[in-house]
């Protein structure tokens, strides 16, 4: 059994369906592009958290993240948001405490020193320098 269709009828059928197919392909391309961008944004949030961690190291505590995820990455972002203001508050207090301690150790009438395991001194107060003979 065979069916014969003229070429002009066959091509006419193809031509009538071409425009809707192109529109469907363009719509699918737009939807997949939007979905890809949203997925890329969702996936790259941990990388932005890495940047926040690098900002905290040199004491830049003003970075905050809008957290919309409920997974572990969202919990980590929330932790960064809570940690940065606390660190901003505690670093000046730590520096003040360190300065007071250094002043106390320097003014002690006894020698105080710290050494590394190889035997080299990493710190010595004035009384310790007099004992050892360093000026």
C-alpha positions in Angstrom: 0.0 0.0 0.0 1.4 3.4 -0.9 0.2 6.9 -0.7 1.3 9.5 -3.1 1.3 13.2 -2.0 2.4 16.0 -4.2 5.5 17.9 -3.1 3.6 21.2 -3.0 1.0 19.8 -0.6 3.7 18.3 1.6 5.8 21.5 1.7 2.7 23.6 2.3 1.9 21.6 5.4 5.5 22.1 6.7 5.4 25.8 6.0 2.1 26.3 8.0 3.6 24.6 11.1 7.0 26.4 10.9 6.0 29.7 12.6 4.3 28.1 15.7 7.3 25.8 16.1 9.7 28.7 16.0 7.6 30.6 18.6 7.6 27.5 20.9 11.4 27.2 20.5 11.9 30.8 21.4 9.6 30.5 24.4 11.5 27.4 25.5 14.8 29.2 25.1 13.7 32.1 27.2 12.3 29.9 30.0 15.4 27.8 30.1 17.6 30.9 30.2 15.6 32.3 33.1 15.6 29.0 34.9 19.4 28.7 34.4 20.0 32.2 35.8 17.9 31.5 38.9 19.6 28.2 39.5 23.1 29.8 39.0 22.2 32.5 41.5 21.0 29.8 44.0 24.1 27.7 43.5 26.5 30.6 43.8 25.3 31.7 47.3 28.0 29.6 49.0 30.6 31.4 46.9 29.3 34.8 48.2 29.5 33.4 51.7 33.2 32.6 51.0 33.6 36.3 50.1 32.0 37.3 53.4 34.4 35.1 55.3 37.3 36.8 53.5 35.8 40.2 54.4 35.7 39.3 58.1 39.4 38.4 58.2 40.5 42.0 57.6 37.8 43.2 60.0 35.2 44.3 57.4 32.0 43.5 59.4 29.4 45.4 57.4 28.4 42.8 54.9 25.0 41.1 55.3 23.1 38.5 53.3 19.5 38.3 52.5 18.7 34.7 53.5 15.9 33.0 51.7 17.2 29.4 51.8 16.1 26.9 54.5 19.0 24.5 54.0 22.5 24.4 55.5 23.7 27.1 53.3 20.9 29.4 54.5 21.8 28.5 58.1 25.5 29.4 57.3 24.4 32.8 55.8 22.3 33.5 58.9 25.3 32.6 61.1 27.4 35.1 59.2 24.7 37.8 59.6 24.7 37.1 63.4 28.5 36.8 63.8 29.7 39.9 62.0 28.0 42.5 64.4 29.3 40.5 67.4 32.9 40.5 66.1 32.6 44.2 65.3 31.7 44.8 69.0 34.3 42.4 70.5 37.4 43.4 68.5 37.9 46.8 70.1 37.4 45.3 73.6 40.0 42.6 72.7 42.5 45.2 71.5 42.0 47.3 74.7 42.4 44.2 76.9 45.6 43.2 75.0 47.0 46.7 75.4 46.3 46.5 79.2 48.0 43.1 79.4 51.0 44.2 77.5 51.4 47.3 79.7 51.1 45.1 82.8 53.7 42.6 81.7 56.1 45.3 80.6 55.9 47.0 84.0 56.4 43.8 86.1 59.5 43.9 88.3 60.3 40.3 87.3 61.6 39.0 84.0 58.9 37.6 81.6 59.7 36.0 78.3 58.2 33.7 75.8 60.1 31.3 73.6 59.4 29.2 70.6 60.3 25.5 70.8 63.6 26.2 68.9 64.8 28.3 71.8 64.4 31.8 70.2 62.7 34.5 72.2 59.5 35.9 70.8 58.8 38.3 73.7 60.7 39.6 76.6 59.9 42.5 79.0 62.4 45.1 80.1 63.2 43.3 83.4 63.8 40.1 81.4 66.2 41.9 79.1 68.2 43.3 82.0 68.5 39.8 83.5 69.6 38.2 80.2 71.8 41.1 79.4 70.1 42.4 76.3 69.8 46.2 76.2 
